[in-house]
Amino acid sequence: MRKAFSILTAIFVIILMALVAGFIMNLSGKMVKGTTAQFLHEQSVLLAKSYTEYTIMAVTANEHNTSNCLNNITGGYGDDGNGNYIYNIDVNISYIGNDVNLGAGSSSGCARILDSGVITEKSPLNVIVDVFVRYKPLDHPAGTSAPDITYHRRSLQKI
């Protein structure tokens, strides 16, 4: 009678420990997934800030006349091991202001001029910088296509 009770107690303790270990593994997996998602999001925020600053530098260094206007900047960051980028960045630039050299309507001029009817001629030229950072979650199943996660940042800057 005593030996049977010890065996039942041992089996019960082993099953209880296995359940606790399973809960710990499940919680650990969720924490890793959450940390990875947070890392990817924070990296996309930093990339959006960097590309905003880069775009502002590029617009100020660029002569925005009828033959040379900066409308879009694209880029990528991080290698996923298959020759593709983890992050794909697309920057759209829109212009606001009284600058006769923006080249509205020409094929090589500025594509997005939101307003050129500013009251005074000395009003500064402004740009709206829209940065889109797209990435796929790293933990999606192999062979399946995961939807892109997009982080968008919009900035207004005087030039």
C-alpha positions as CSV (number, residue, x, y, z in Angstrom):
1,M,0.0,0.0,0.0
2,R,2.8,2.4,0.9
3,K,4.7,1.8,-2.4
4,A,1.7,2.5,-4.5
5,F,1.0,5.8,-2.8
6,S,4.6,6.9,-3.4
7,I,4.4,6.0,-7.1
8,L,1.1,7.9,-7.5
9,T,2.6,10.9,-5.6
10,A,5.7,10.8,-7.9
11,I,3.6,10.7,-11.1
12,F,1.4,13.6,-9.8
13,V,4.5,15.7,-9.0
14,I,6.0,14.9,-12.4
15,I,2.8,15.9,-14.3
16,L,2.5,19.1,-12.2
17,M,6.1,20.0,-13.0
18,A,5.6,19.3,-16.7
19,L,2.5,21.6,-16.7
20,V,4.5,24.4,-15.0
21,A,7.4,23.9,-17.4
22,G,4.9,24.1,-20.3
23,F,3.4,27.4,-19.0
24,I,6.9,28.8,-18.5
25,M,7.9,27.9,-22.1
26,N,4.7,29.4,-23.4
27,L,5.2,32.6,-21.5
28,S,8.8,32.8,-22.6
29,G,7.8,32.4,-26.2
30,K,5.3,35.2,-25.9
31,M,7.9,37.4,-24.3
32,V,10.4,36.8,-27.1
33,K,7.8,37.5,-29.8
34,G,6.8,40.7,-28.0
35,T,10.4,41.8,-27.7
36,T,11.1,41.1,-31.3
37,A,8.0,43.1,-32.4
38,Q,9.0,46.0,-30.2
39,F,12.6,45.9,-31.6
40,L,11.3,46.0,-35.2
41,H,9.0,48.9,-34.4
42,E,11.6,50.9,-32.6
43,Q,14.1,50.3,-35.5
44,S,11.5,51.6,-38.0
45,V,10.9,54.7,-35.9
46,L,14.6,55.4,-35.9
47,L,14.9,54.8,-39.6
48,A,12.0,57.2,-40.3
49,K,13.7,59.9,-38.2
50,S,17.0,59.3,-40.0
51,Y,15.4,59.4,-43.5
52,T,13.5,62.6,-42.5
53,E,16.8,64.3,-41.7
54,Y,18.5,62.9,-44.8
55,T,15.6,64.2,-47.0
56,I,15.8,67.6,-45.5
57,M,19.5,67.7,-46.1
58,A,19.0,66.5,-49.7
59,V,16.3,69.0,-50.4
60,T,18.4,71.9,-49.1
61,A,21.4,70.8,-51.1
62,N,19.3,70.2,-54.2
63,E,18.6,73.0,-56.6
64,H,14.8,72.6,-57.1
65,N,14.4,74.1,-60.6
66,T,12.5,73.0,-63.6
67,S,15.1,70.4,-64.6
68,N,16.1,69.0,-61.2
69,C,13.5,68.5,-58.5
70,L,13.6,66.0,-55.7
71,N,10.2,64.2,-55.4
72,N,11.0,60.8,-54.0
73,I,13.8,58.9,-52.1
74,T,13.8,55.2,-51.7
75,G,16.1,52.9,-49.7
76,G,16.4,49.8,-47.7
77,Y,18.1,48.6,-44.5
78,G,19.0,45.2,-43.1
79,D,19.6,41.9,-44.9
80,D,17.1,39.1,-44.3
81,G,19.6,36.4,-45.6
82,N,17.8,36.0,-48.9
83,G,19.2,39.1,-50.5
84,N,16.2,41.3,-49.6
85,Y,15.9,44.2,-47.2
86,I,14.2,43.8,-43.9
87,Y,13.1,47.4,-44.0
88,N,12.0,49.2,-47.2
89,I,11.9,53.0,-46.9
90,D,9.9,55.3,-49.3
91,V,10.0,59.0,-48.9
92,N,7.6,61.3,-50.7
93,I,8.3,65.0,-50.8
94,S,5.7,67.7,-51.3
95,Y,6.4,71.4,-51.7
96,I,4.5,74.4,-50.3
97,G,5.5,78.0,-51.0
98,N,6.1,80.8,-53.5
99,D,9.0,79.5,-55.5
100,V,8.8,80.1,-59.2
101,N,11.6,77.6,-59.9
102,L,9.6,74.6,-58.7
103,G,8.7,73.7,-62.3
104,A,5.0,72.9,-61.9
105,G,3.6,71.1,-64.8
106,S,6.9,70.1,-66.4
107,S,7.8,66.4,-66.7
108,S,11.0,66.8,-64.7
109,G,9.7,69.4,-62.3
110,C,8.3,68.9,-58.8
111,A,5.4,66.4,-58.9
112,R,3.7,67.5,-55.6
113,I,3.3,71.2,-55.2
114,L,0.5,71.7,-52.7
115,D,0.3,75.5,-52.7
116,S,2.2,78.1,-54.6
117,G,-0.2,81.0,-54.0
118,V,1.5,82.3,-50.8
119,I,0.7,86.0,-50.2
120,T,4.3,87.4,-50.0
121,E,7.1,86.6,-52.4
122,K,9.5,86.4,-49.4
123,S,7.6,83.5,-47.8
124,P,9.9,80.6,-47.3
125,L,9.6,77.4,-49.2
126,N,8.3,74.5,-47.1
127,V,8.4,70.8,-47.7
128,I,6.2,68.1,-46.3
129,V,8.2,64.9,-45.9
130,D,6.2,61.6,-45.7
131,V,8.4,58.7,-44.7
132,F,7.0,55.2,-45.0
133,V,9.0,52.3,-43.4
134,R,7.7,48.9,-44.4
135,Y,8.8,45.6,-42.8
136,K,7.6,42.1,-42.4
137,P,7.4,40.3,-39.0
138,L,10.4,38.0,-38.7
139,D,8.4,35.2,-37.0
140,H,5.9,34.5,-39.8
141,P,5.8,30.8,-41.0
142,A,8.2,29.9,-43.8
143,G,6.7,29.7,-47.3
144,T,3.8,32.1,-46.4
145,S,3.5,35.7,-47.3
146,A,3.1,37.9,-44.3
147,P,1.5,41.4,-44.7
148,D,3.7,44.4,-44.4
149,I,3.7,46.4,-41.3
150,T,4.0,50.1,-42.1
151,Y,5.3,53.0,-40.0
152,H,4.5,56.5,-41.3
153,R,6.0,59.7,-40.2
154,R,5.1,63.2,-41.6
155,S,7.2,66.3,-41.0
156,L,6.9,69.9,-42.1
157,Q,10.1,71.8,-42.6
158,K,11.0,75.3,-43.8
159,I,13.7,75.5,-46.4
